[in-house]
Amino acid sequence: MPLILNLYIQPNASRTEVCGLHGGALKIKVSAPPADHQANDKLLEFLGKSFKVSRKQVILKHGDHARQKTVIISNPGCSPEMLLDTA
């Protein structure tokens, strides 16, 4: 069963990490600039590692050029609550 995440992204951070909630979305700081899709690539890589899935199983559905994003993760290896526990 796929997991759908509503995210709020802050690019150009010192490191990539989950920061908690922001307006009903999961806030993630990303250590990459938004230019040339670098922040999106870093975000999807981070989510793949966090949910123990391959990069192919993490799909950016909406928000390619926005801070608000929707991501779909196929067959996640853990729950999204686990990310909040590390925040």
Summary of the structure (lengths in Angstrom):
residues: 87
radius of gyration: 11.6
end to end distance: 24.9
largest distance: 33.3
contacts: 247
relative contact order: 0.26
helix: 29%
strand: 34%
